Each structure stands twice: as structure tokens, then as C-alpha cells.
Amino acid sequence: MVELTVAEYLKVGLKRLVAAVFYYFFPWRSFLSRLGRKAIFIVVYHRILPDGKQSVLPYISVDPKEFEKHLVFLKANFRVISLNTAVDLLARAEQLKENYVVITFDDGYSDNYDYAFPLLTRHKIPGVFYVTTGLIGSNKLLWADAVRYISYGAQLTACPSNETKPGHPKHYEFRLWKRIAEAKRDIARLKKVDEKKKWEWISAAAQTRGLNLDKLKGFEMMNWNDLREMAGHGMIIGSHTVSHPILRNLGIGELQKEIGHSKRGIEEKLDKNIAHFAYPNGTRDDLTSIVIETVKKTGYRSAVTTIRGANYPGANPFTLRRTGVYRTDGVREIVLKFCIEKALGERNKHN
């Protein structure tokens, strides 16, 4: 079962139908290669988890077999480059000669090392891993994972969705969908409050339900040895703050600490200059002028958002757009996303 509500499952079904029709009947290769300017598409993944690894698979995850299909397809149809090369190309005045793709990962989950890193190495594809430094090598949870566990994680442990023994309620999955919807509402609401109130709510909710949020399986992060090995094989390690807060909710002092300490922390551990940053959440609302200016002053070369879109020469390197890839996305869905983003980029050029 994927971490989706009933309404979201229906939307996914419709999206897959549209993507299939588009892939097989629309000349998308010609559209991407011949229409307008060439672009750089920065793809963002979060988790790489096999089917059956968890009772409810995170929507932000992709199965390793599907991920490898993505890599093979992208390498065959685009030029896959490093983020350093992409930033250099975007800084030039001349137009791109072909479409490029950059592969990125957010947060720093251990499955990135277990599954994504070997596949990237096998296919000789560079990747960028933005890590939340305060969680590296620890048993701490990202705040959103804590909310998910409070809402339905413990229920999964007690009653997995494939349980068939007598006595278990037949409406289990319906109840689970309600819990998933509840978690999504709580996460959306908590994005708007400051960090102290957010964690106070999480602690109180866990205590009310008798849950211990320490040393939970399924949410592990990479450790520094993992990151050293990956960096030694050509992967770029970037910063995703210390604790993954919503940056617009922070005062200037905390903002500087989250953005600066994470950079210096990685540099000390890996003995490498850290030049790239990813905004937590990364929507338009999160990118205040103070946040962007702080990232610039801290010494980064680029910063990526979660705003959908393609990137063209002359783009602001501190508000780079990305294409999100999720559990229900296959090659056809990626093609559809690229074409929509390319079309919107061309339309905006003429507006």
C-alpha cells in the first residue's frame, strides 16, 4: 500500500492513463529536442525502497527496480550531468545544445546508500545527495516522519495490511486511509508554526498515544562513513540544513545557524568544500528574500527548490527548479512532466 488517500489514488489512476496515452501517441522526443530552447531538468528523489519493505510505502519513495529503469531511460534519451556542470552551463550566455538531466536526492535516508548509490555507480551516473546534518548517524526522526508514525506507524506494526488472521477488522485499509489523510493535514498545518511549537505538538501527541519515537526502524539516515564513500566515488554531497525546519519560520539567528552550520559540519566531516544547498520544503512561499540572501552569503554556489520546472541559461542559481519523482511515477510519467515543464518554460519566455 502506498501512502495515499482515496482521492489521491483516483488522481494517480487518471495521471497514469494520461501519461500512457501521451507517451505512446504524442511525438514527445521531437517535442523535447526541437521545440524552443534546450533545458536542464533537475530530478529530485527522496527514498529508494523495495516493494514490501514497509506495510505502507512512502509516497516520496521509488522501488529500486523502477529507479534503475529511470536511470537507463534518462541516460538513453538525455545527457545526464553533474550539478557542478549544470551550474556552469546555466551561468553562460549561450543557449544549450541539448537537453540535460541532473539526479538529486533530499534528506539523507540510509536507503539512498543501500540502493541508489550502487545503481548510480553501476550506470556511471553522478548524483547529488542533500543531507540533514543533525540526523546523520543518529536515531532522530525528521519531524514529518514523526507525524506520520504518530498517525499510523504504530498501527502498521500491530496490524500489517496483508494480515489475514481471524479477528482483524475487514475495514482495516479504510481506517488506514483515514490515518494517512490525518497525517497529511497535520503536516500541512505544522509547516506554518515555529519549530518549538511544532515539536511540542509532536511530543504531546506521541505521549497521548503512548508512543516512543526513539530508535524506530524504517526511518534510518546515512552515517558519515556512507557519505565519505559516496563522495569518494564522485557523488556530490550537499546541505539540507541541520534539522530540516521551514526556513521562513526562523529568526535570522536560527536561519544563519541552520544554513551555515550544516555547510561547515559536512566540510569538517568530509574535508570537502560544500557548494550546493536544498531548501527544506522548498516552495515559493518558503523562498523569502532573507532566506535566499542568507544562502548566498553563506558561500554556496547553488540552491535547489521544489518548484516544478526546467532550467535555462541565465536562471538564478539560488532558485533552481526541480522535477519531483514519486512512488507512482514510471518513465511515462517522467516524460509527461518534462514536456509540461518545457511547454510552460517556452510560454513564460514569451509572456
SVG drawing of the C-alpha trace seen along z (x, -y; Angstrom):
<svg xmlns="http://www.w3.org/2000/svg" viewBox="-15 -40 55 57">
<polyline fill="none" stroke="black" stroke-width="0.4" points="0.0,0.0 1.3,-3.5 0.9,-6.4 -2.0,-8.0 -5.6,-8.9 -8.5,-7.5 -8.8,-10.7 -5.1,-10.7 -5.3,-7.1 -8.0,-8.2 -5.9,-11.1 -2.9,-8.7 -5.0,-6.4 -6.1,-9.3 -2.5,-10.6 -1.2,-7.2 -3.8,-6.9 -2.9,-10.4 0.8,-9.6 0.4,-6.3 -1.6,-8.0 0.9,-10.8 3.9,-8.5 2.6,-6.2 0.7,-8.7 2.5,-12.1 5.8,-12.8 7.5,-13.7 11.0,-13.0 10.7,-15.6 8.9,-18.0 11.7,-17.9 14.5,-18.0 13.2,-20.5 10.7,-22.9 12.3,-26.1 15.3,-26.2 17.1,-23.2 16.9,-22.9 18.3,-21.3 15.9,-19.1 16.9,-18.6 15.1,-15.5 14.6,-15.0 14.1,-11.7 13.9,-11.2 13.8,-7.5 14.6,-4.2 12.7,-1.4 11.8,2.1 8.1,3.2 7.2,5.0 9.9,3.2 7.2,1.4 3.5,2.0 2.8,-1.5 5.4,-2.7 6.1,-6.4 4.8,-8.3 8.2,-10.0 9.9,-6.6 10.6,-4.7 11.3,-1.0 14.9,-0.2 13.9,1.8 11.8,-1.2 14.6,-3.6 17.0,-1.6 14.5,-1.8 14.5,-5.6 18.3,-5.7 18.5,-3.6 15.8,-5.7 17.3,-9.1 20.8,-8.1 19.5,-6.9 17.4,-10.0 19.2,-12.8 22.7,-13.8 23.0,-13.1 25.5,-15.5 26.8,-16.6 25.3,-19.5 28.6,-21.4 28.5,-21.1 24.8,-22.2 25.6,-25.3 28.4,-26.2 26.2,-25.8 23.4,-27.9 25.9,-30.7 26.8,-31.0 25.1,-33.4 24.8,-30.9 21.9,-28.6 22.2,-24.9 22.9,-22.5 21.0,-19.6 18.7,-18.7 20.4,-17.7 19.3,-15.9 20.7,-16.1 19.8,-13.5 19.3,-14.7 18.2,-13.2 16.9,-15.0 17.1,-14.3 19.8,-11.7 17.9,-8.4 20.1,-5.3 18.3,-3.6 20.0,-6.2 23.3,-4.5 21.8,-0.9 20.0,-1.1 20.5,-4.4 24.3,-4.7 25.1,-1.2 22.8,-1.8 24.2,-5.2 27.7,-3.7 26.8,-0.8 25.4,-3.1 28.2,-5.7 25.7,-8.5 26.6,-11.3 24.2,-12.1 23.7,-14.8 22.7,-13.9 21.4,-16.8 21.7,-15.7 20.1,-16.9 23.3,-17.0 21.7,-16.9 20.2,-13.5 23.3,-11.9 24.4,-8.8 21.6,-9.4 18.3,-7.8 16.4,-11.1 13.4,-11.4 12.6,-14.1 9.6,-16.0 7.3,-14.9 8.3,-11.2 7.4,-11.6 4.0,-12.9 3.4,-10.0 4.5,-7.5 2.2,-9.1 -0.8,-8.9 -0.4,-5.4 3.1,-4.0 2.3,-2.1 -0.9,-0.7 1.2,0.8 3.3,2.7 0.3,4.1 -1.8,4.9 0.1,5.1 -2.1,4.6 -1.6,8.2 -2.8,9.7 -5.5,12.4 -5.9,14.0 -9.5,14.1 -10.3,11.2 -8.7,8.4 -11.2,5.8 -12.1,6.1 -12.2,2.3 -8.5,2.0 -7.3,0.4 -10.1,-2.2 -9.2,-3.1 -5.5,-3.4 -6.5,-5.7 -8.2,-8.0 -5.0,-8.0 -2.9,-8.9 -5.2,-11.8 -4.9,-12.9 -1.1,-12.9 -1.1,-14.9 -3.4,-17.5 -1.2,-17.7 2.0,-18.1 0.5,-20.9 -0.7,-22.7 2.7,-22.2 4.6,-23.7 3.0,-27.1 4.1,-27.1 7.5,-27.8 9.9,-24.9 9.3,-25.0 5.5,-24.7 5.9,-22.0 8.0,-19.7 5.8,-20.5 2.8,-19.2 4.7,-16.1 5.9,-15.2 2.4,-15.7 0.7,-13.7 3.2,-10.8 2.8,-10.8 -1.0,-10.8 -0.8,-7.7 1.8,-6.1 4.5,-6.1 8.2,-6.1 9.8,-8.0 13.4,-6.8 15.3,-4.2 12.4,-3.5 13.1,-1.2 12.3,-2.3 13.5,-5.9 17.3,-5.5 19.6,-8.0 23.0,-7.6 26.2,-7.9 29.3,-9.8 31.2,-6.8 28.5,-6.2 28.8,-9.8 32.6,-9.6 32.4,-6.6 29.9,-8.2 31.9,-11.4 35.0,-9.3 33.1,-7.7 32.2,-11.1 28.8,-11.8 28.2,-15.3 27.1,-15.9 25.0,-19.0 23.4,-20.7 19.8,-20.4 20.1,-22.3 20.8,-20.9 17.2,-19.9 15.0,-20.4 12.9,-23.3 10.7,-25.5 13.2,-28.3 10.7,-31.1 9.5,-30.4 13.0,-31.1 14.5,-34.3 17.7,-35.5 20.0,-33.9 18.4,-30.4 18.3,-30.8 22.1,-31.5 22.8,-28.6 20.7,-26.1 22.2,-27.1 25.8,-27.8 26.3,-25.0 25.2,-22.4 27.7,-23.5 30.6,-23.7 29.6,-20.4 29.8,-18.5 33.0,-20.2 34.6,-19.2 33.5,-15.6 34.3,-15.1 37.2,-17.5 35.5,-18.9 34.0,-22.3 30.2,-22.1 28.8,-24.3 25.2,-23.2 22.1,-23.7 18.5,-22.4 15.7,-24.3 13.6,-22.2 10.0,-22.0 11.3,-24.5 8.0,-26.0 7.6,-29.6 6.3,-30.6 9.4,-29.3 11.8,-31.4 11.8,-34.8 14.4,-37.3 16.1,-36.9 16.3,-33.1 17.8,-33.3 20.2,-36.1 21.4,-34.1 22.2,-31.1 24.2,-33.3 26.2,-34.9 27.0,-31.5 29.1,-30.7 27.0,-28.2 27.2,-28.1 23.6,-27.0 20.4,-26.2 17.5,-24.0 13.8,-24.3 10.8,-22.0 9.2,-24.4 8.4,-22.5 10.1,-23.5 13.0,-23.3 16.1,-25.5 17.6,-27.6 20.8,-29.7 20.6,-32.8 18.5,-31.2 19.1,-32.3 21.4,-29.6 19.8,-30.1 16.2,-29.2 16.8,-26.3 13.6,-24.3 13.2,-20.5 11.0,-17.7 9.7,-15.5 9.6,-11.7 7.4,-9.6 6.2,-6.1 3.6,-6.1 5.9,-7.6 7.3,-5.5 9.2,-6.5 6.0,-7.6 5.1,-10.0 8.6,-11.5 8.2,-12.2 4.9,-13.9 6.3,-16.0 9.3,-17.1 7.1,-18.0 4.7,-20.0 7.6,-21.9 9.3,-22.5 6.0,-23.9 5.5,-26.2 9.1,-27.4 8.5,-28.4 5.2,-30.1 6.8,-32.1 9.6,-33.2 7.0,-34.9 4.9,-36.5"/>
</svg>
